[in-house]
Amino acid sequence: MVKCNSEHRRRPVAGIALLLAVIAAGVLSIGASVVLLKIDREAGSERIREYNYILESYRTALKHFNMIYNRLSKQLQELIVNEKAIPFIRHLYNDPFTGGPLSIRRNLAGEIEDVYSEAAARLSQEY
């Protein structure tokens, strides 16, 4: 009879343990990537909600400014500080996508018609 060495019996167990460790690492990495994608999507959704709030705030402020002064604003600063000391907006908002200032759309007379984010415009063109 052939004697079985105790080291010889442990090798298959070590192989199975290594296989289980690799499978566990794979499952954990897939789970982590799914969680990161979900977090990224939620962060993007939050930026979009913030952008929509900012746009609505500016559009409302520009509309009220036009109703009071019967003209459009030439500078965004007029929405905060003006002759009648009426604050139409609390402060100037930055672009939530880039952190920089929002872009301004003007008419031929140089008056502000709208504000927008160039980054959001590029994102909407991609989809």
GIFEN-V555987 format. One record per residue. N is the residue number from 1. RES is the residue in three letters. PHI is phi in whole degrees, -180 to 180 (NA if undefined). Layout:
# GIFEN-V555987
N_RES_PHI ; N_RES_PHI
This chain:
# GIFEN-V555987
1_MET_NA ; 2_VAL_-94 ; 3_LYS_-82 ; 4_CYS_-90 ; 5_ASN_-78 ; 6_SER_-65 ; 7_GLU_-68 ; 8_HIS_-65 ; 9_ARG_-75 ; 10_ARG_-80 ; 11_ARG_-61 ; 12_PRO_-62 ; 13_VAL_-66 ; 14_ALA_-64 ; 15_GLY_-65 ; 16_ILE_-67 ; 17_ALA_-63 ; 18_LEU_-65 ; 19_LEU_-61 ; 20_LEU_-64 ; 21_ALA_-65 ; 22_VAL_-66 ; 23_ILE_-63 ; 24_ALA_-63 ; 25_ALA_-64 ; 26_GLY_-64 ; 27_VAL_-64 ; 28_LEU_-64 ; 29_SER_-68 ; 30_ILE_-65 ; 31_GLY_-62 ; 32_ALA_-65 ; 33_SER_-67 ; 34_VAL_-65 ; 35_VAL_-64 ; 36_LEU_-64 ; 37_LEU_-64 ; 38_LYS_-66 ; 39_ILE_-63 ; 40_ASP_-63 ; 41_ARG_-65 ; 42_GLU_-67 ; 43_ALA_-65 ; 44_GLY_-64 ; 45_SER_-63 ; 46_GLU_-65 ; 47_ARG_-64 ; 48_ILE_-66 ; 49_ARG_-63 ; 50_GLU_-64 ; 51_TYR_-62 ; 52_ASN_-63 ; 53_TYR_-63 ; 54_ILE_-63 ; 55_LEU_-60 ; 56_GLU_-63 ; 57_SER_-62 ; 58_TYR_-65 ; 59_ARG_-65 ; 60_THR_-65 ; 61_ALA_-64 ; 62_LEU_-65 ; 63_LYS_-66 ; 64_HIS_-67 ; 65_PHE_-60 ; 66_ASN_-64 ; 67_MET_-66 ; 68_ILE_-80 ; 69_TYR_-97 ; 70_ASN_56 ; 71_ARG_-158 ; 72_LEU_-90 ; 73_SER_-73 ; 74_LYS_-94 ; 75_GLN_-138 ; 76_LEU_-65 ; 77_GLN_-61 ; 78_GLU_-64 ; 79_LEU_-74 ; 80_ILE_-101 ; 81_VAL_-121 ; 82_ASN_-147 ; 83_GLU_-62 ; 84_LYS_-89 ; 85_ALA_55 ; 86_ILE_-103 ; 87_PRO_-79 ; 88_PHE_-86 ; 89_ILE_-146 ; 90_ARG_-67 ; 91_HIS_-158 ; 92_LEU_-79 ; 93_TYR_-94 ; 94_ASN_-92 ; 95_ASP_-68 ; 96_PRO_-69 ; 97_PHE_-86 ; 98_THR_-113 ; 99_GLY_85 ; 100_GLY_-92 ; 101_PRO_-71 ; 102_LEU_-75 ; 103_SER_-82 ; 104_ILE_-117 ; 105_ARG_-103 ; 106_ARG_-114 ; 107_ASN_-88 ; 108_LEU_-66 ; 109_ALA_-82 ; 110_GLY_87 ; 111_GLU_-88 ; 112_ILE_-76 ; 113_GLU_-100 ; 114_ASP_-164 ; 115_VAL_-121 ; 116_TYR_-159 ; 117_SER_-105 ; 118_GLU_-67 ; 119_ALA_-65 ; 120_ALA_-67 ; 121_ALA_-65 ; 122_ARG_-66 ; 123_LEU_-63 ; 124_SER_-70 ; 125_GLN_-73 ; 126_GLU_-70 ; 127_TYR_-100
